[in-house]
Amino acid sequence: MKDQAQRFIQNPLLSPKELKPSRPGLEITCLLNPGVFTFEGKTWLLVRVAERPKQQEGFISFPVLKGGGIEIIEIASGDPYLNADDPRVIRYKGQDYLTTLSHLRLLCSDDGVHFYEPEGYPLLQGETLQEAFGVEDCRVALIEGMYYLTYTAVSGQGVGVGLRKTKDWKTFVSEGMIIPPHNKDCAIFEEKINGKFYALHRPSSVDIGGNYIWIAQSPDGIHWGGHKCIVTTRKDSWDSARVGAGAAPIKTSLGWLEIYHGADTAHRYCLGAFLLDLDDPSLVLARSTEPIMVPTATYELTGFFGHVVFTNGHVVQGDELTIYYGAADEFVCGAKFSINEILTSLTYYHDS
């Protein structure tokens, strides 16, 4: 198993203590999985910031959006109806809640390493009942001068894919939920193929089927159909439990290269890749047998939820692929890859 990542020596690039909470009474517990794009000559991150109230001994408290504000729910830690075994999810009286409330925050950098919050740009927060538990893990695609932001919208009604669009990152048009629950990990291709938009997405199943990567097409980037499952989990492999798309696929001479995450039954998250046909991206030409990146650094192994590397954003410059990723569900980090090295490492199913 060869880890191809050249991790930034400055990692972690961002940690929770370096940013300010969005409002008094909350603390930042995690920085996760940034969307990435270039704008006005800078590298930008759309970081998922997860917050919660400061915890008091004997109680578990967590926030939810309500009526344009935030409601804090507080439960005695000894309550027999409370299940708090998972650091990410609270189950109380048959209902699921998140332990944190996430919003998306813009940071930019002149060198791709040192990031800061610019003035005059808004936080992207939940706005509807379907986003009452927050907005998460945004992918950014630039198509014909418009930035398409696909993100995970979370509420008690389920987990689905929301879409907002912008040209200037100060004003946004919301298209609401474009793929209903249970779905996430939606990455739109940054180029139309045969006049259609294409996107990868991940329905979730706990019974028949599994957590697999699907592809869909659209006439307008809003209404999606032609759904087809293209990448499944593999038994006894590093991606045996679930797979999900990273950022927008990268166009190469051999096909569309997609970096994806895979998790095993022990909840270890690694990165791999697969290759799709240029003219018919529903055809998978090749795939990683072994991961291209494995959590090995201390900041990837220990954190809010350890043994995790997870990406949904990158920058491409020639053969150099710079991936920005979430580590241990707490830190934002960076690593460089060679696109040619990734392509060479894949197992090809047939001549391309």
RODREN-732490 format. One record per residue (C-alpha): residue number from 1; residue in one letter; chain; x, y, z. Coordinates in Angstrom, 2 decimals, decimal comma. Layout:
N
- seq_type_mol_east_north_up
- NUM_A_A_X_Y_Z
...
//
This chain:
352
- seq_type_mol_east_north_up
- 1_M_A_0,00_0,00_0,00
- 2_K_A_1,57_3,28_-1,15
- 3_D_A_0,35_6,58_0,24
- 4_Q_A_0,85_9,05_-2,62
- 5_A_A_0,10_12,21_-0,60
- 6_Q_A_2,80_14,83_-0,10
- 7_R_A_1,38_16,44_3,03
- 8_F_A_2,01_20,13_3,68
- 9_I_A_4,66_20,57_6,33
- 10_Q_A_2,46_23,34_7,74
- 11_N_A_-0,39_20,91_8,52
- 12_P_A_-2,81_21,37_10,12
- 13_L_A_-3,50_24,55_8,15
- 14_L_A_-6,50_25,43_10,31
- 15_S_A_-7,73_24,28_13,71
- 16_P_A_-10,85_25,26_15,71
- 17_K_A_-9,00_27,63_18,05
- 18_E_A_-7,94_29,84_15,13
- 19_L_A_-11,47_30,96_14,23
- 20_K_A_-14,08_32,85_16,23
- 21_P_A_-17,52_31,34_16,93
- 22_S_A_-20,40_32,73_14,89
- 23_R_A_-22,19_34,05_17,98
- 24_P_A_-21,77_34,36_21,77
- 25_G_A_-22,43_31,24_23,81
- 26_L_A_-21,10_28,84_21,18
- 27_E_A_-17,69_27,26_20,76
- 28_I_A_-16,11_25,78_17,64
- 29_T_A_-15,46_22,07_18,09
- 30_C_A_-14,51_21,05_14,54
- 31_L_A_-13,36_22,37_11,19
- 32_L_A_-14,21_19,96_8,41
- 33_N_A_-14,00_19,15_4,72
- 34_P_A_-13,73_22,46_2,83
- 35_G_A_-15,03_23,16_-0,63
- 36_V_A_-12,27_24,78_-2,70
- 37_F_A_-12,21_27,25_-5,58
- 38_T_A_-10,15_30,05_-7,07
- 39_F_A_-11,52_33,60_-7,22
- 40_E_A_-9,85_36,96_-7,90
- 41_G_A_-6,40_35,34_-8,02
- 42_K_A_-6,66_33,69_-4,61
- 43_T_A_-7,32_30,17_-3,31
- 44_W_A_-10,52_30,01_-1,29
- 45_L_A_-11,84_27,49_1,20
- 46_L_A_-15,51_27,14_2,11
- 47_V_A_-14,90_25,46_5,45
- 48_R_A_-17,54_23,60_7,40
- 49_V_A_-17,48_25,06_10,92
- 50_A_A_-19,20_22,92_13,57
- 51_E_A_-20,29_24,66_16,79
- 52_R_A_-22,05_23,79_20,00
- 53_P_A_-22,70_25,39_23,42
- 54_K_A_-20,01_25,10_26,04
- 55_Q_A_-20,76_21,86_27,86
- 56_Q_A_-21,75_21,89_31,53
- 57_E_A_-21,02_18,97_33,82
- 58_G_A_-24,01_16,65_34,15
- 59_F_A_-25,69_17,83_30,95
- 60_I_A_-25,41_17,43_27,19
- 61_S_A_-26,49_20,44_25,15
- 62_F_A_-26,66_21,03_21,42
- 63_P_A_-28,03_23,70_19,05
- 64_V_A_-30,68_23,58_16,32
- 65_L_A_-31,92_26,34_14,04
- 66_K_A_-35,39_27,62_14,87
- 67_G_A_-37,31_30,68_13,71
- 68_G_A_-34,29_32,44_12,26
- 69_G_A_-32,30_31,92_15,47
- 70_I_A_-30,76_29,08_17,46
- 71_E_A_-32,45_26,99_20,12
- 72_I_A_-30,26_25,22_22,68
- 73_I_A_-31,53_21,80_23,76
- 74_E_A_-30,18_20,60_27,12
- 75_I_A_-30,55_17,04_28,43
- 76_A_A_-29,33_15,54_31,70
- 77_S_A_-26,49_13,14_30,90
- 78_G_A_-28,15_10,45_33,04
- 79_D_A_-31,50_10,64_31,26
- 80_P_A_-32,53_7,04_30,43
- 81_Y_A_-33,90_8,13_27,04
- 82_L_A_-30,54_9,60_25,99
- 83_N_A_-28,03_7,76_23,78
- 84_A_A_-24,82_9,77_23,33
- 85_D_A_-22,42_6,96_22,40
- 86_D_A_-21,55_8,58_19,05
- 87_P_A_-19,72_11,94_19,40
- 88_R_A_-21,51_13,15_16,26
- 89_V_A_-25,12_12,14_16,92
- 90_I_A_-27,51_12,38_19,86
- 91_R_A_-30,50_10,04_20,01
- 92_Y_A_-33,20_11,13_22,43
- 93_K_A_-36,71_9,70_22,77
- 94_G_A_-36,51_8,10_19,33
- 95_Q_A_-35,29_11,26_17,58
- 96_D_A_-31,81_11,91_16,16
- 97_Y_A_-29,97_15,22_16,60
- 98_L_A_-26,46_16,35_15,75
- 99_T_A_-24,15_17,24_18,61
- 100_T_A_-23,01_20,30_16,64
- 101_L_A_-24,56_22,82_14,24
- 102_S_A_-22,54_23,49_11,08
- 103_H_A_-22,29_26,52_8,84
- 104_L_A_-19,96_27,29_5,93
- 105_R_A_-17,31_29,99_6,25
- 106_L_A_-15,15_31,61_3,58
- 107_L_A_-11,38_31,91_3,99
- 108_C_A_-8,84_32,88_1,35
- 109_S_A_-5,09_32,67_0,75
- 110_D_A_-2,48_34,27_-1,49
- 111_D_A_-0,15_31,25_-1,32
- 112_G_A_-2,54_28,33_-0,81
- 113_V_A_-1,13_27,66_2,67
- 114_H_A_-1,89_30,58_4,96
- 115_F_A_-5,62_31,34_5,13
- 116_Y_A_-7,55_34,24_6,65
- 117_E_A_-11,15_35,47_6,81
- 118_P_A_-11,68_38,38_4,41
- 119_E_A_-14,07_41,17_5,33
- 120_G_A_-17,39_41,65_3,62
- 121_Y_A_-18,26_38,01_2,92
- 122_P_A_-21,22_36,32_4,64
- 123_L_A_-21,43_33,08_6,57
- 124_L_A_-23,53_30,49_4,76
- 125_Q_A_-25,97_29,12_7,29
- 126_G_A_-29,10_27,01_7,32
- 127_E_A_-32,12_28,96_6,14
- 128_T_A_-34,99_26,49_5,97
- 129_L_A_-36,61_23,73_8,03
- 130_Q_A_-34,72_21,24_5,84
- 131_E_A_-31,46_22,81_7,12
- 132_A_A_-32,41_23,02_10,81
- 133_F_A_-29,44_20,86_11,87
- 134_G_A_-27,03_22,79_9,65
- 135_V_A_-25,35_22,82_6,25
- 136_E_A_-22,27_20,68_5,65
- 137_D_A_-19,51_19,52_3,29
- 138_C_A_-19,93_21,87_0,34
- 139_R_A_-18,56_21,08_-3,12
- 140_V_A_-17,96_24,01_-5,49
- 141_A_A_-18,17_23,80_-9,29
- 142_L_A_-17,52_26,70_-11,69
- 143_I_A_-19,63_26,35_-14,83
- 144_E_A_-19,89_29,10_-17,45
- 145_G_A_-19,10_31,87_-14,97
- 146_M_A_-21,46_30,62_-12,25
- 147_Y_A_-20,35_28,92_-9,04
- 148_Y_A_-22,61_26,00_-8,07
- 149_L_A_-22,51_25,09_-4,37
- 150_T_A_-23,85_21,62_-3,56
- 151_Y_A_-23,99_20,90_0,15
- 152_T_A_-25,52_18,52_2,66
- 153_A_A_-28,71_19,89_4,21
- 154_V_A_-29,47_18,23_7,55
- 155_S_A_-32,66_18,23_9,62
- 156_G_A_-34,93_15,91_11,54
- 157_Q_A_-36,59_15,19_8,18
- 158_G_A_-33,41_13,65_6,82
- 159_V_A_-30,18_14,39_4,96
- 160_G_A_-30,41_15,74_1,39
- 161_V_A_-28,54_17,84_-1,17
- 162_G_A_-29,04_21,61_-1,28
- 163_L_A_-27,90_24,01_-4,01
- 164_R_A_-26,96_27,68_-3,94
- 165_K_A_-25,43_29,68_-6,79
- 166_T_A_-23,29_32,80_-6,89
- 167_K_A_-21,04_34,83_-9,15
- 168_D_A_-19,51_37,21_-6,59
- 169_W_A_-19,62_35,24_-3,28
- 170_K_A_-21,61_38,04_-1,66
- 171_T_A_-25,05_37,44_-3,16
- 172_F_A_-26,53_33,97_-3,50
- 173_V_A_-29,52_32,35_-5,17
- 174_S_A_-30,91_29,34_-3,31
- 175_E_A_-32,45_26,53_-5,34
- 176_G_A_-33,48_24,62_-2,22
- 177_M_A_-33,11_20,85_-1,92
- 178_I_A_-32,33_19,39_-5,36
- 179_I_A_-31,96_15,74_-4,27
- 180_P_A_-34,14_14,57_-1,36
- 181_P_A_-33,12_12,37_1,58
- 182_H_A_-31,23_10,32_2,11
- 183_N_A_-28,48_11,68_-0,08
- 184_K_A_-25,17_13,54_0,16
- 185_D_A_-21,67_13,84_-1,39
- 186_C_A_-22,96_15,60_-4,53
- 187_A_A_-20,27_16,86_-6,93
- 188_I_A_-21,24_18,55_-10,21
- 189_F_A_-18,93_18,20_-13,22
- 190_E_A_-17,41_21,57_-14,21
- 191_E_A_-18,25_21,07_-17,88
- 192_K_A_-21,41_20,06_-19,70
- 193_I_A_-21,22_16,76_-21,58
- 194_N_A_-23,32_16,48_-24,73
- 195_G_A_-25,19_19,58_-23,57
- 196_K_A_-26,13_18,17_-20,16
- 197_F_A_-25,02_18,76_-16,59
- 198_Y_A_-23,70_15,70_-14,79
- 199_A_A_-23,24_15,08_-11,07
- 200_L_A_-22,08_12,34_-8,74
- 201_H_A_-24,13_11,72_-5,60
- 202_R_A_-24,53_9,17_-2,82
- 203_P_A_-27,91_7,76_-1,75
- 204_S_A_-27,79_5,99_1,61
- 205_S_A_-29,26_2,58_2,31
- 206_V_A_-29,21_0,50_5,46
- 207_D_A_-31,08_-2,49_4,07
- 208_I_A_-31,06_-3,57_0,41
- 209_G_A_-28,13_-2,06_-1,51
- 210_G_A_-25,55_0,08_0,23
- 211_N_A_-23,79_3,43_0,40
- 212_Y_A_-22,72_3,63_-3,25
- 213_I_A_-21,77_6,39_-5,71
- 214_W_A_-24,36_7,21_-8,36
- 215_I_A_-24,33_9,53_-11,39
- 216_A_A_-27,19_11,72_-12,64
- 217_Q_A_-27,80_14,16_-15,48
- 218_S_A_-29,73_17,41_-15,75
- 219_P_A_-30,81_19,96_-18,37
- 220_D_A_-30,33_22,91_-16,00
- 221_G_A_-28,26_21,84_-12,98
- 222_I_A_-31,38_21,84_-10,78
- 223_H_A_-33,64_19,02_-11,94
- 224_W_A_-31,88_15,65_-11,98
- 225_G_A_-32,72_12,30_-13,58
- 226_G_A_-31,14_9,37_-15,40
- 227_H_A_-29,72_8,10_-12,12
- 228_K_A_-27,29_5,17_-12,32
- 229_C_A_-25,16_3,42_-9,72
- 230_I_A_-21,53_3,34_-10,87
- 231_V_A_-19,24_2,63_-7,87
- 232_T_A_-20,04_0,22_-5,03
- 233_T_A_-18,28_-0,84_-1,84
- 234_R_A_-15,94_-3,85_-1,91
- 235_K_A_-16,07_-6,60_0,71
- 236_D_A_-13,02_-6,89_3,00
- 237_S_A_-11,45_-3,82_1,37
- 238_W_A_-10,48_-0,36_2,62
- 239_D_A_-13,77_0,90_1,12
- 240_S_A_-16,01_-1,93_2,33
- 241_A_A_-18,59_0,09_4,30
- 242_R_A_-19,28_3,24_2,25
- 243_V_A_-17,97_5,28_-0,65
- 244_G_A_-18,66_8,88_-1,64
- 245_A_A_-17,52_11,42_-4,21
- 246_G_A_-15,02_14,14_-3,45
- 247_A_A_-14,93_17,34_-5,50
- 248_A_A_-15,80_17,88_-9,18
- 249_P_A_-14,14_15,30_-11,45
- 250_I_A_-10,90_16,36_-13,17
- 251_K_A_-10,81_16,21_-16,96
- 252_T_A_-7,74_14,33_-18,27
- 253_S_A_-6,83_12,87_-21,66
- 254_L_A_-7,78_9,41_-20,34
- 255_G_A_-11,11_10,33_-18,80
- 256_W_A_-12,73_12,10_-15,87
- 257_L_A_-10,64_11,45_-12,75
- 258_E_A_-12,57_11,44_-9,49
- 259_I_A_-11,01_11,41_-6,03
- 260_Y_A_-13,37_9,66_-3,61
- 261_H_A_-13,47_8,60_0,01
- 262_G_A_-13,99_5,08_1,24
- 263_A_A_-14,60_3,81_4,76
- 264_D_A_-14,28_0,34_6,23
- 265_T_A_-16,32_-1,28_9,00
- 266_A_A_-13,99_0,26_11,61
- 267_H_A_-14,89_3,74_10,27
- 268_R_A_-11,43_4,44_8,91
- 269_Y_A_-11,68_6,89_5,99
- 270_C_A_-9,13_6,79_3,15
- 271_L_A_-8,96_8,37_-0,31
- 272_G_A_-8,96_6,55_-3,64
- 273_A_A_-9,71_7,38_-7,27
- 274_F_A_-11,68_6,16_-10,25
- 275_L_A_-11,78_7,12_-13,93
- 276_L_A_-14,89_7,77_-16,03
- 277_D_A_-15,33_7,85_-19,81
- 278_L_A_-15,08_11,34_-21,29
- 279_D_A_-18,19_11,06_-23,48
- 280_D_A_-20,26_8,76_-21,26
- 281_P_A_-19,28_9,37_-17,64
- 282_S_A_-21,58_6,59_-16,45
- 283_L_A_-18,89_4,17_-17,67
- 284_V_A_-16,15_3,40_-15,10
- 285_L_A_-12,83_2,68_-16,83
- 286_A_A_-10,54_2,18_-13,84
- 287_R_A_-10,40_2,34_-10,05
- 288_S_A_-7,92_2,29_-7,18
- 289_T_A_-7,29_-1,17_-5,76
- 290_E_A_-5,44_0,37_-2,82
- 291_P_A_-6,01_3,85_-1,39
- 292_I_A_-3,92_6,80_-2,55
- 293_M_A_-4,06_8,35_0,92
- 294_V_A_-4,39_6,72_4,34
- 295_P_A_-4,72_8,45_7,73
- 296_T_A_-1,23_8,15_9,23
- 297_A_A_-0,28_11,59_10,59
- 298_T_A_-1,08_12,32_14,23
- 299_Y_A_-3,58_15,03_13,26
- 300_E_A_-5,39_12,46_11,06
- 301_L_A_-5,45_9,73_13,69
- 302_T_A_-6,56_11,73_16,73
- 303_G_A_-9,22_14,41_16,91
- 304_F_A_-12,99_14,73_17,19
- 305_F_A_-13,39_11,51_15,16
- 306_G_A_-10,04_9,88_14,44
- 307_H_A_-8,59_7,85_11,57
- 308_V_A_-10,19_10,10_8,93
- 309_V_A_-9,00_11,85_5,77
- 310_F_A_-11,90_13,29_3,78
- 311_T_A_-11,87_15,68_0,83
- 312_N_A_-14,40_17,59_-1,21
- 313_G_A_-12,13_20,29_-2,64
- 314_H_A_-8,98_20,68_-4,72
- 315_V_A_-7,00_22,91_-7,08
- 316_V_A_-5,46_21,65_-10,33
- 317_Q_A_-2,32_23,17_-11,88
- 318_G_A_-0,99_21,04_-14,73
- 319_D_A_-0,04_17,65_-13,28
- 320_E_A_-0,15_18,95_-9,72
- 321_L_A_-3,29_18,25_-7,72
- 322_T_A_-3,56_20,10_-4,41
- 323_I_A_-6,17_18,49_-2,20
- 324_Y_A_-7,52_20,27_0,86
- 325_Y_A_-9,01_17,81_3,30
- 326_G_A_-10,55_17,35_6,69
- 327_A_A_-8,44_15,37_9,17
- 328_A_A_-9,94_13,50_12,13
- 329_D_A_-13,13_15,57_11,72
- 330_E_A_-11,34_18,48_13,42
- 331_F_A_-8,59_20,04_11,29
- 332_V_A_-8,18_21,39_7,75
- 333_C_A_-5,03_20,18_5,99
- 334_G_A_-3,42_20,14_2,55
- 335_A_A_-1,55_17,62_0,41
- 336_K_A_-0,18_17,48_-3,13
- 337_F_A_-0,47_14,63_-5,62
- 338_S_A_0,66_13,91_-9,16
- 339_I_A_-2,33_13,34_-11,45
- 340_N_A_-0,21_11,09_-13,68
- 341_E_A_0,88_9,02_-10,68
- 342_I_A_-2,74_8,52_-9,65
- 343_L_A_-3,74_7,54_-13,20
- 344_T_A_-0,86_5,07_-13,40
- 345_S_A_-1,79_3,47_-10,08
- 346_L_A_-5,36_2,63_-11,12
- 347_T_A_-6,53_-0,84_-12,11
- 348_Y_A_-8,02_-0,56_-15,61
- 349_Y_A_-11,01_-2,71_-16,51
- 350_H_A_-10,42_-2,52_-20,27
- 351_D_A_-8,43_-0,52_-22,81
- 352_S_A_-9,45_3,11_-22,70
//
